[in-house]
Amino acid sequence: MNATDQAASRADELYARYMGHLYGCAPCQRENYCPVGNRMRAAWKCAQSAAMQTYRARTERRQ
């Protein structure tokens, strides 16, 4: 497994946890806000960004 795969896998894992939280969190369902949900969303977005940066760096080296 290379760095791109690891970063994408981490982003997928965080997304699944975030979705699980949203499913069970009444404040997130009603108001789209709770501190835990916000932290989980921020962590997922950060991991998603890292995966994309790794992918871009890898594909730019090939050119």
Secondary structure, 3 states (H helix, E strand, C coil): CCHHHHHHHHHHHHHHHHHHHHHHCHHHHHHCCCHHHHHHHHHHHHHHHHHHHHHHHHHHHHC
